[in-house]
Amino acid sequence: MNDGIIESSGNVFADLGFSPEESALLMMRATLMAQVREAITAHGWTQVEAAQHLGIGQSRVSDLVRGKRDKFSLDMLVTLATRAGRKVELACV
C-alpha cells in the first residue's frame, strides 16, 4: 500500500509534468538561485551589499532572494553565481 505517495524522479519540475527540456532548464535555474542565495547568506551580505558585489540593483537581489525564477535567465544566474564566488559547471548525465 503506497498511501498515494509517489516517489520523486529527482526533478520536481518533471514530476509536475513539464517537458524534459523545460524541467531541466527550470531545475538548473532553481539550483543556481539557491546557490547564489546561499552565497549571500554565507558572506553575511545585506541586500544592498549583495547588489554591490553582484553588480545588480537591490530590487534584483530582492527578486533573487524571494525565488522569482522567471525574472532571471540561465545566463544571468551563471554570471551571478560566479560573481558570488561559486564555481559553475555543467554536467550531462
Helices and strands as residue ranges (DSSP letters): H 12-15, H 20-43, H 47-54, H 58-65, G 69-71, H 74-83
